[in-house]
Amino acid sequence: MPHSLAKRAAAGAAALLLAGALSGCNQTLPGTPTGNPAVGECHVIDSPEQFDGVSEPSPQVACAAAHTAQSYKVAQVPAPWSGRGTRPGQQELKALTARMCDVASLRNYLAAGQRDGTTGLAIAAYAPSREDWERGARAVRCDVFLVANDGVPRTTTLDLKGVLAGPDSAAVRLCYRQELVDGKLGYDGVDVPCTEPHTAEDISAWFKLEGAVATAAALDARCLPYALQFLGVDALPGGITLRPVIRTVNGARTVRCAVAPLQSNPGTFTGSLAPVGGQKRD
C-alpha cells in the first residue's frame, strides 16, 4: 500500500534524501567520533555541510531537547566494501548507505501499522569518517528527519520511536485539506500533517478510480473495510464518516481512502482519529 514516506524514498533510491541532495566533496567535518552510533540518538543537523557530509559528527543531544535528526537504525557495511582499508568514494558510499537505510526499518521504528500513512519525513544515511573507517569502524547511521514541504528539516522535541502508536502521532500522519466548492468539500485536497487544520485523514488505502467505483456510495463501500481496520472497530462509529480524496495525475485518477469527524457543516479539525496504543475506538 502506498505511503508518502515510501514515495519519497523511492524518488531518491540512488542517493540520500537529504545528505545527497546537495553537491559537495567527500568530506569529513570536525566533531565527535563517528564509529559507534546508536539507535535512538538525536542530533542537531542544520547546515548544508552537515546534510551533504558522507559522515556526520555532530554530538548527541537529548531527544526531549530541540533536534532535527533521530537515528532509527544502525547497520554494518557489508562485504566487499567492509574489507577495504580506505573508505570508498563519496558517490559509491552514498549509494550503498542509502540502500541500507530502508523505509521498512523506519516504519517499524515508528510503530507503523498497515493503515498508517505518513508525511513530512525524510531519511539520511551517514558512514564513519575516514579516520574512524581506518580504525575499523563500519557502522552506518540511519537518521529520520521531520521536514517542511520544501524539504528543509524542522526542529522538534518529539521522540519518534513508536510515535505512530502514541498520542503524538498526528505530527507525522498524512492528512488532507479540501476546499469548499458551492458549499461542499471538493474531492481533491492538499497534503498536510495532521497537526495542521485538515478535513480528512489518510488511512493508507489507495486504488485506481474506475467506472464501477465512480459513485460516492461505491467509493465509501470500497474504503469502508480499510477504515474499520484503521480505527480498530467492527462498525463505523457514529461520529466518523468516510471522506475519500481523488487525485488526478497525468490523466490517471486515484482514490485515497480517508476518514473525518461527522459534522453537519464540514470544516477543518486538527489531530488524528487513529486509536492510541492499538486500543479500539468507542
C-alpha contacts under 8 A as a table, 3 or more apart, distances in Angstrom:
res1	aa1	res2	aa2	distance
1	M	114	Q	7.72
1	M	204	S	6.43
1	M	205	A	6.25
1	M	206	W	6.97
2	P	6	A	6.83
2	P	7	K	7.27
2	P	117	G	7.97
2	P	204	S	6.51
2	P	205	A	7.34
2	P	206	W	6.86
3	H	6	A	5.08
3	H	7	K	6.30
3	H	117	G	5.33
3	H	118	T	6.31
3	H	204	S	6.49
4	S	7	K	5.24
4	S	8	R	6.27
4	S	117	G	6.61
4	S	118	T	5.57
4	S	119	T	5.35
4	S	174	L	7.61
5	L	8	R	5.08
5	L	9	A	6.20
5	L	103	V	7.34
5	L	118	T	6.03
5	L	119	T	6.12
5	L	120	G	7.68
5	L	121	L	6.20
5	L	122	A	7.15
6	A	9	A	5.08
6	A	10	A	6.10
6	A	103	V	6.31
7	K	10	A	5.14
7	K	11	A	6.31
8	R	11	A	5.34
8	R	12	G	6.90
8	R	17	L	7.80
8	R	122	A	7.23
9	A	12	G	5.37
9	A	13	A	6.15
9	A	17	L	6.88
9	A	103	V	7.04
9	A	122	A	7.51
9	A	123	I	7.47
10	A	13	A	5.02
12	G	15	A	5.20
12	G	16	L	6.15
12	G	17	L	5.60
13	A	16	L	7.40
13	A	95	A	7.94
13	A	98	A	6.96
13	A	99	R	7.16
14	A	95	A	5.39
14	A	98	A	7.07
14	A	99	R	7.90
15	A	20	G	5.48
15	A	21	A	7.54
15	A	94	K	6.13
15	A	95	A	5.39
15	A	98	A	6.03
16	L	19	A	5.26
16	L	20	G	4.34
16	L	21	A	6.60
16	L	94	K	6.57
16	L	95	A	7.41
16	L	98	A	5.40
16	L	123	I	7.07
16	L	124	A	5.53
16	L	125	A	6.63
17	L	20	G	6.07
17	L	21	A	6.10
17	L	122	A	6.23
17	L	123	I	5.63
17	L	124	A	5.83
18	L	21	A	5.13
18	L	22	L	7.67
18	L	51	F	5.99
18	L	52	D	7.39
18	L	122	A	7.03
18	L	123	I	6.61
18	L	124	A	5.45
19	A	22	L	6.95
19	A	50	Q	7.57
19	A	51	F	4.27
19	A	52	D	4.33
19	A	53	G	6.50
19	A	54	V	7.50
19	A	124	A	5.51
19	A	125	A	7.00
20	G	23	S	7.28
20	G	51	F	7.40
20	G	52	D	5.70
20	G	94	K	7.14
20	G	124	A	7.95
21	A	51	F	7.98
21	A	52	D	7.12
22	L	48	P	7.22
22	L	51	F	7.61
22	L	52	D	5.85
23	S	52	D	6.90
24	G	27	Q	7.66
24	G	49	E	7.72
24	G	52	D	6.18
24	G	53	G	7.56
25	C	53	G	7.83
25	C	90	Q	7.42
26	N	53	G	7.17
26	N	54	V	6.42
26	N	89	G	6.78
26	N	90	Q	5.02
27	Q	53	G	5.95
27	Q	54	V	6.52
27	Q	55	S	7.74
28	T	53	G	6.52
28	T	54	V	6.95
28	T	55	S	6.12
28	T	56	E	7.65
28	T	129	S	5.80
28	T	130	R	7.01
29	L	50	Q	7.72
29	L	53	G	7.24
29	L	55	S	7.53
29	L	56	E	7.06
29	L	57	P	6.65
30	P	57	P	6.71
31	G	57	P	4.81
31	G	58	S	5.82
31	G	59	P	7.17
32	T	57	P	5.00
32	T	58	S	6.17
32	T	59	P	5.86
33	P	36	N	7.46
33	P	57	P	6.27
33	P	129	S	7.86
33	P	132	D	7.15
34	T	37	P	6.50
34	T	55	S	7.15
34	T	56	E	6.99
34	T	57	P	5.74
34	T	127	A	7.58
34	T	128	P	5.05
34	T	129	S	6.11
34	T	132	D	6.58
35	G	128	P	5.32
35	G	129	S	7.47
35	G	132	D	5.49
35	G	133	W	7.34
35	G	137	A	4.91
35	G	138	R	7.00
35	G	139	A	6.33
36	N	137	A	7.37
36	N	139	A	6.69
37	P	41	E	7.78
37	P	74	V	6.90
37	P	139	A	7.08
37	P	140	V	7.72
37	P	141	R	6.24
38	A	41	E	6.06
38	A	71	S	7.08
38	A	73	K	7.73
38	A	74	V	6.41
38	A	141	R	7.67
39	V	71	S	5.15
39	V	72	Y	5.31
39	V	73	K	5.39
39	V	74	V	6.10
40	G	70	Q	6.17
40	G	71	S	5.17
40	G	72	Y	5.92
40	G	161	K	7.27
41	E	60	Q	6.19
41	E	61	V	7.28
41	E	62	A	7.55
41	E	63	C	7.19
41	E	70	Q	5.69
41	E	71	S	5.38
42	C	60	Q	5.66
42	C	61	V	5.48
42	C	62	A	6.30
42	C	63	C	5.36
42	C	67	H	6.40
42	C	68	T	7.51
42	C	69	A	5.56
42	C	70	Q	4.29
42	C	71	S	6.34
43	H	58	S	6.46
43	H	59	P	6.51
43	H	60	Q	5.19
43	H	61	V	5.58
43	H	67	H	5.52
43	H	68	T	6.23
43	H	69	A	5.17
43	H	70	Q	6.35
44	V	58	S	6.93
44	V	59	P	7.95
44	V	60	Q	7.96
44	V	61	V	7.45
44	V	66	A	7.59
44	V	67	H	4.67
44	V	68	T	5.12
44	V	69	A	6.29
45	I	50	Q	6.06
45	I	51	F	6.92
45	I	58	S	7.25
45	I	67	H	7.57
45	I	68	T	5.90
45	I	69	A	6.60
46	D	50	Q	6.89
46	D	51	F	7.48
46	D	68	T	7.37
46	D	153	P	7.50
47	S	50	Q	5.31
47	S	51	F	6.37
48	P	51	F	5.00
48	P	52	D	6.01
49	E	52	D	5.24
49	E	53	G	5.96
50	Q	53	G	5.23
50	Q	56	E	6.18
51	F	56	E	7.99
53	G	56	E	6.04
53	G	126	Y	7.57
54	V	90	Q	6.48
54	V	93	L	7.64
54	V	94	K	6.92
54	V	126	Y	5.65
54	V	127	A	6.02
54	V	128	P	7.90
54	V	129	S	7.53
55	S	126	Y	4.69
55	S	127	A	4.87
55	S	128	P	5.53
55	S	129	S	5.34
56	E	126	Y	5.96
56	E	127	A	7.62
56	E	128	P	7.95
56	E	129	S	7.84
61	V	65	A	6.92
61	V	67	H	7.27
62	A	65	A	5.30
62	A	66	A	7.98
63	C	66	A	7.11
63	C	67	H	6.73
63	C	70	Q	7.73
63	C	157	T	6.09
63	C	158	L	6.77
63	C	159	D	5.69
64	A	157	T	4.91
64	A	158	L	6.46
64	A	159	D	6.78
65	A	156	T	7.80
65	A	157	T	5.23
66	A	155	T	6.05
66	A	156	T	5.40
66	A	157	T	4.91
67	H	70	Q	7.94
67	H	155	T	5.38
67	H	156	T	5.57
67	H	157	T	6.34
68	T	145	F	5.94
68	T	146	L	6.98
68	T	153	P	6.23
68	T	154	R	6.06
68	T	155	T	4.82
68	T	156	T	6.20
69	A	143	D	5.80
69	A	144	V	5.60
69	A	145	F	4.93
69	A	146	L	7.69
70	Q	143	D	5.16
70	Q	144	V	5.41
70	Q	145	F	6.81
70	Q	159	D	7.94
70	Q	160	L	7.46
71	S	74	V	7.53
71	S	141	R	6.40
71	S	142	C	5.41
71	S	143	D	4.21
71	S	144	V	6.38
72	Y	105	S	7.71
72	Y	106	L	6.24
72	Y	109	Y	6.23
72	Y	142	C	5.89
72	Y	143	D	5.83
72	Y	144	V	6.69
72	Y	161	K	7.67
73	K	101	C	7.21
73	K	105	S	7.16
73	K	106	L	7.54
73	K	141	R	6.32
73	K	142	C	5.10
73	K	143	D	7.31
74	V	139	A	6.36
74	V	140	V	5.54
74	V	141	R	4.90
74	V	142	C	6.09
75	A	100	M	7.05
75	A	139	A	5.58
75	A	140	V	5.22
75	A	141	R	6.90
76	Q	138	R	5.47
76	Q	139	A	4.55
76	Q	140	V	5.99
77	V	81	W	6.73
77	V	82	S	5.43
77	V	97	T	7.86
77	V	138	R	5.39
77	V	139	A	6.30
77	V	140	V	6.73
78	P	81	W	6.12
78	P	82	S	5.47
79	A	82	S	4.93
79	A	83	G	6.21
80	P	83	G	5.56
80	P	84	R	7.35
81	W	84	R	5.65
81	W	88	P	7.35
82	S	138	R	6.53
84	R	87	R	6.61
84	R	88	P	7.62
85	G	133	W	7.54
85	G	134	E	5.98
86	T	130	R	7.35
86	T	133	W	7.13
86	T	134	E	6.29
87	R	130	R	5.98
87	R	133	W	6.17
87	R	134	E	7.41
88	P	92	E	6.39
88	P	93	L	5.72
89	G	92	E	5.53
89	G	93	L	5.92
90	Q	93	L	5.25
90	Q	94	K	5.97
91	Q	94	K	5.13
91	Q	95	A	6.11
92	E	95	A	5.32
92	E	96	L	6.26
93	L	96	L	5.08
93	L	97	T	6.06
93	L	127	A	7.84
94	K	97	T	5.21
94	K	98	A	5.90
94	K	125	A	7.54
95	A	98	A	5.30
95	A	99	R	6.59
96	L	99	R	5.45
96	L	100	M	6.59
97	T	100	M	4.88
97	T	101	C	6.32
97	T	125	A	5.81
97	T	126	Y	7.20
97	T	127	A	7.30
97	T	140	V	6.88
98	A	101	C	5.33
98	A	102	D	7.40
98	A	124	A	7.30
98	A	125	A	5.97
99	R	102	D	6.16
101	C	105	S	7.53
101	C	123	I	7.42
101	C	124	A	7.55
101	C	125	A	6.31
101	C	142	C	5.40
102	D	105	S	5.69
102	D	106	L	6.71
103	V	106	L	5.02
103	V	107	R	6.17
104	A	107	R	5.19
104	A	108	N	6.29
105	S	108	N	5.11
105	S	109	Y	6.25
106	L	109	Y	4.94
106	L	110	L	6.19
106	L	144	V	7.81
107	R	110	L	5.01
107	R	111	A	6.11
107	R	112	A	5.10
108	N	111	A	4.97
108	N	112	A	5.98
109	Y	112	A	7.67
109	Y	160	L	7.83
109	Y	161	K	5.57
109	Y	162	G	5.97
110	L	160	L	6.14
110	L	161	K	5.23
110	L	162	G	4.34
110	L	163	V	5.36
110	L	164	L	5.68
110	L	165	A	7.78
111	A	161	K	7.42
111	A	162	G	4.58
111	A	163	V	6.65
111	A	164	L	5.52
111	A	165	A	5.93
112	A	115	R	7.91
112	A	116	D	5.69
112	A	162	G	7.77
112	A	164	L	5.67
112	A	165	A	7.28
113	G	116	D	5.32
114	Q	204	S	7.37
115	R	203	I	5.08
115	R	204	S	4.84
115	R	205	A	6.99
115	R	226	Y	7.29
115	R	229	Q	7.27
115	R	230	F	5.48
116	D	164	L	7.61
116	D	173	R	7.19
116	D	202	D	7.83
116	D	203	I	5.98
116	D	204	S	5.86
116	D	230	F	7.49
117	G	173	R	5.84
117	G	174	L	5.52
117	G	202	D	6.20
117	G	203	I	6.08
117	G	204	S	4.92
118	T	121	L	7.42
118	T	172	V	5.41
118	T	173	R	4.35
118	T	174	L	4.75
118	T	193	P	7.98
119	T	172	V	5.57
119	T	173	R	5.80
119	T	174	L	4.99
119	T	191	D	7.92
119	T	192	V	7.39
119	T	193	P	6.22
120	G	146	L	5.57
120	G	147	V	5.04
120	G	148	A	6.23
120	G	149	N	7.13
120	G	172	V	6.35
120	G	193	P	7.00
121	L	144	V	6.72
121	L	145	F	5.60
121	L	146	L	4.83
121	L	147	V	5.77
121	L	172	V	7.18
122	A	144	V	5.71
122	A	145	F	5.20
122	A	146	L	6.57
122	A	147	V	6.67
123	I	142	C	7.08
123	I	143	D	5.72
123	I	144	V	4.71
123	I	145	F	6.31
124	A	142	C	5.98
124	A	143	D	5.24
124	A	144	V	6.52
124	A	145	F	7.92
125	A	140	V	6.76
125	A	141	R	5.67
125	A	142	C	4.60
125	A	143	D	6.16
126	Y	140	V	5.64
126	Y	141	R	5.09
126	Y	142	C	6.54
126	Y	143	D	7.98
127	A	138	R	7.33
127	A	139	A	6.55
127	A	140	V	4.63
127	A	141	R	6.41
128	P	131	E	7.85
128	P	132	D	5.65
128	P	133	W	5.59
128	P	137	A	6.32
128	P	138	R	6.46
128	P	139	A	6.59
128	P	140	V	6.78
129	S	132	D	5.15
129	S	133	W	5.95
130	R	133	W	5.03
130	R	134	E	6.20
131	E	134	E	5.21
131	E	135	R	6.40
132	D	135	R	4.94
132	D	136	G	6.48
132	D	137	A	5.43
133	W	136	G	5.11
133	W	137	A	4.72
133	W	138	R	6.32
134	E	137	A	7.21
145	F	153	P	6.12
145	F	154	R	7.47
146	L	153	P	5.65
146	L	154	R	5.46
146	L	155	T	7.59
146	L	156	T	7.76
146	L	172	V	7.83
147	V	150	D	7.61
147	V	151	G	5.24
147	V	152	V	5.29
147	V	153	P	4.17
147	V	154	R	5.20
148	A	151	G	5.25
148	A	152	V	5.45
148	A	153	P	6.32
148	A	154	R	6.39
149	N	152	V	7.47
159	D	163	V	7.10
160	L	163	V	4.94
162	G	165	A	5.71
162	G	166	G	6.82
163	V	166	G	5.20
163	V	167	P	7.55
163	V	168	D	6.22
163	V	169	S	5.26
164	L	167	P	7.92
164	L	168	D	7.37
164	L	169	S	4.58
164	L	170	A	7.97
164	L	172	V	7.75
164	L	173	R	7.83
165	A	169	S	6.83
165	A	275	P	7.87
165	A	276	V	5.57
165	A	277	G	4.69
165	A	278	G	6.74
166	G	169	S	5.87
166	G	276	V	5.24
166	G	277	G	5.70
167	P	170	A	7.75
167	P	276	V	5.99
168	D	171	A	6.22
169	S	172	V	5.86
169	S	173	R	6.23
169	S	272	S	7.23
170	A	173	R	5.01
170	A	174	L	7.98
170	A	193	P	6.65
170	A	194	C	4.68
170	A	195	T	5.33
170	A	271	G	5.33
170	A	272	S	5.26
171	A	193	P	5.91
171	A	194	C	6.11
171	A	195	T	5.45
172	V	193	P	5.93
172	V	194	C	7.18
173	R	193	P	5.58
173	R	194	C	5.62
173	R	201	E	8.00
173	R	202	D	7.81
173	R	272	S	7.65
174	L	191	D	6.72
174	L	192	V	6.18
174	L	193	P	5.16
174	L	194	C	6.06
174	L	201	E	6.44
174	L	202	D	5.63
175	C	191	D	5.89
175	C	192	V	5.26
175	C	193	P	5.58
175	C	194	C	5.14
175	C	198	H	6.33
175	C	199	T	7.61
175	C	200	A	5.75
175	C	201	E	4.26
175	C	202	D	5.39
176	Y	189	G	5.39
176	Y	190	V	5.38
176	Y	191	D	4.82
176	Y	192	V	5.71
176	Y	198	H	5.47
176	Y	199	T	5.99
176	Y	200	A	5.22
176	Y	201	E	6.19
176	Y	202	D	7.27
176	Y	245	V	7.99
177	R	189	G	4.98
177	R	190	V	5.31
177	R	191	D	6.70
177	R	192	V	6.91
177	R	197	P	7.05
177	R	198	H	4.27
177	R	199	T	5.02
177	R	200	A	6.71
177	R	268	T	7.43
178	Q	185	L	5.99
178	Q	186	G	5.90
178	Q	187	Y	7.03
178	Q	188	D	6.10
178	Q	189	G	4.13
178	Q	190	V	6.69
178	Q	198	H	7.25
178	Q	199	T	6.01
178	Q	200	A	7.87
179	E	185	L	5.52
179	E	186	G	5.71
179	E	189	G	6.90
180	L	183	G	5.60
180	L	184	K	5.10
180	L	185	L	4.32
180	L	186	G	5.97
181	V	184	K	5.15
181	V	185	L	5.83
181	V	186	G	5.85
184	K	266	P	7.87
185	L	266	P	7.37
186	G	189	G	7.34
187	Y	244	P	7.10
187	Y	245	V	5.09
187	Y	246	I	5.47
188	D	245	V	5.34
188	D	246	I	5.25
188	D	247	R	5.91
189	G	245	V	6.97
192	V	196	E	6.44
192	V	198	H	7.26
193	P	196	E	5.79
194	C	197	P	7.09
194	C	198	H	6.81
194	C	201	E	7.21
194	C	270	T	5.98
194	C	271	G	5.31
194	C	272	S	6.13
195	T	270	T	5.38
195	T	271	G	5.26
195	T	272	S	7.88
196	E	269	F	7.96
196	E	270	T	5.76
196	E	271	G	7.69
197	P	268	T	5.28
197	P	269	F	5.18
197	P	270	T	5.00
198	H	201	E	7.68
198	H	267	G	7.90
198	H	268	T	4.71
198	H	269	F	5.45
198	H	270	T	6.31
199	T	260	A	6.52
199	T	266	P	7.48
199	T	267	G	6.16
199	T	268	T	4.70
199	T	269	F	6.32
200	A	243	R	6.32
200	A	258	A	5.76
200	A	259	V	5.43
200	A	260	A	4.85
201	E	258	A	5.04
201	E	259	V	5.26
201	E	260	A	6.25
201	E	272	S	7.20
201	E	273	L	7.56
202	D	205	A	7.81
202	D	256	R	6.97
202	D	257	C	6.19
202	D	258	A	4.39
202	D	259	V	6.78
203	I	226	Y	6.99
203	I	227	A	6.62
203	I	230	F	6.26
203	I	256	R	7.90
203	I	257	C	6.00
203	I	258	A	5.39
203	I	259	V	7.30
204	S	256	R	7.28
204	S	257	C	6.96
204	S	258	A	7.98
205	A	223	C	7.43
205	A	226	Y	6.65
205	A	256	R	6.01
205	A	257	C	5.47
206	W	254	T	6.75
206	W	255	V	5.46
206	W	256	R	4.47
206	W	257	C	6.16
207	F	254	T	5.69
207	F	255	V	5.33
207	F	256	R	6.81
208	K	252	A	7.74
208	K	253	R	6.15
208	K	254	T	4.54
208	K	255	V	6.04
209	L	213	V	6.41
209	L	214	A	6.57
209	L	253	R	5.44
209	L	254	T	5.28
209	L	255	V	5.86
210	E	213	V	5.65
210	E	214	A	6.13
211	G	214	A	5.11
212	A	215	T	7.84
212	A	218	A	7.42
213	V	216	A	7.91
213	V	218	A	4.85
213	V	219	L	5.52
213	V	222	R	7.61
214	A	218	A	6.56
214	A	219	L	6.68
215	T	218	A	5.18
215	T	219	L	6.22
216	A	219	L	5.12
216	A	220	D	6.25
217	A	220	D	5.17
217	A	221	A	6.18
218	A	221	A	5.04
218	A	222	R	6.18
219	L	222	R	5.19
219	L	223	C	6.20
219	L	244	P	7.04
220	D	223	C	5.09
220	D	224	L	5.81
220	D	242	L	6.20
220	D	243	R	7.70
220	D	244	P	7.34
221	A	224	L	5.29
221	A	225	P	7.79
222	R	225	P	7.10
223	C	226	Y	5.54
223	C	227	A	6.30
223	C	242	L	7.48
223	C	244	P	7.61
223	C	257	C	5.50
223	C	258	A	7.77
224	L	227	A	5.03
224	L	228	L	6.27
224	L	236	L	7.96
224	L	242	L	7.31
225	P	228	L	5.23
225	P	229	Q	6.33
226	Y	229	Q	5.05
226	Y	230	F	6.10
226	Y	257	C	7.81
227	A	230	F	4.99
227	A	231	L	6.09
227	A	236	L	7.73
227	A	242	L	7.62
227	A	257	C	7.80
227	A	258	A	7.40
227	A	259	V	6.99
228	L	231	L	5.19
228	L	232	G	5.80
228	L	233	V	5.25
228	L	234	D	6.13
228	L	235	A	6.53
228	L	236	L	6.37
229	Q	232	G	5.07
229	Q	233	V	6.71
230	F	274	A	6.70
231	L	273	L	7.41
231	L	274	A	5.78
231	L	275	P	6.12
231	L	280	K	6.58
231	L	281	R	6.28
232	G	275	P	7.18
232	G	278	G	7.39
232	G	279	Q	7.20
232	G	280	K	4.78
232	G	281	R	6.55
233	V	236	L	6.92
233	V	237	P	7.98
233	V	280	K	5.91
233	V	281	R	6.51
236	L	240	I	6.83
236	L	241	T	7.63
237	P	240	I	5.61
237	P	281	R	7.94
237	P	282	D	7.06
238	G	241	T	7.77
238	G	262	L	7.64
239	G	261	P	5.79
239	G	262	L	5.07
240	I	259	V	6.85
240	I	260	A	5.68
240	I	261	P	4.46
240	I	262	L	4.84
241	T	259	V	5.74
241	T	260	A	5.43
241	T	261	P	6.00
241	T	262	L	5.28
242	L	257	C	7.58
242	L	258	A	6.03
242	L	259	V	4.54
242	L	260	A	6.34
243	R	257	C	6.86
243	R	258	A	5.15
243	R	259	V	5.17
243	R	260	A	6.35
244	P	255	V	6.48
244	P	256	R	5.65
244	P	257	C	4.50
244	P	258	A	5.02
244	P	259	V	7.33
245	V	255	V	5.74
245	V	256	R	5.03
245	V	257	C	6.36
245	V	258	A	6.84
246	I	253	R	6.61
246	I	254	T	5.59
246	I	255	V	4.59
246	I	256	R	6.17
247	R	253	R	5.52
247	R	254	T	5.21
247	R	255	V	6.51
247	R	256	R	7.72
248	T	251	G	5.86
248	T	252	A	5.38
248	T	253	R	4.34
248	T	254	T	6.38
249	V	252	A	5.30
249	V	253	R	6.52
259	V	273	L	7.99
260	A	273	L	7.65
262	L	266	P	7.63
263	Q	266	P	5.36
263	Q	267	G	7.69
275	P	278	G	5.83
275	P	279	Q	5.49
275	P	280	K	5.96
275	P	281	R	5.93
276	V	279	Q	5.80
